[in-house]
Amino acid sequence: MGYLHLVENDYPTTFSKAESLQVLNTYKSELTADEYETILHSLCSHALENIYLNEKDILLSIAQLRNEITLDEIVELAKAS
């Protein structure tokens, strides 16, 4: 299942680590243990800086881990929005 097409939707802003974790956990059953842990580490690192991943961020992370998109392409998407 590809995740990249899902990032075209609008997703609400998250305002806490708990909200970000809730979003990540909705995809947990679809992720390998390594994918989940990688995104969880990123989520926690960002939360230390009061940056909270929303659903779009998590979907982009999944897509990147599954080689659907590169980091450079993610940066270009961010610049365009």
Secondary structure, DSSP 4 states (H G I P E B T S, - for coil): ---GGGGGS--PPP-SHHHHHHHHHHHGGGS-HHHHHHHHHHHHHHHHTT----HHHHHHHHHHHTTSS-HHHHHHHHHH-
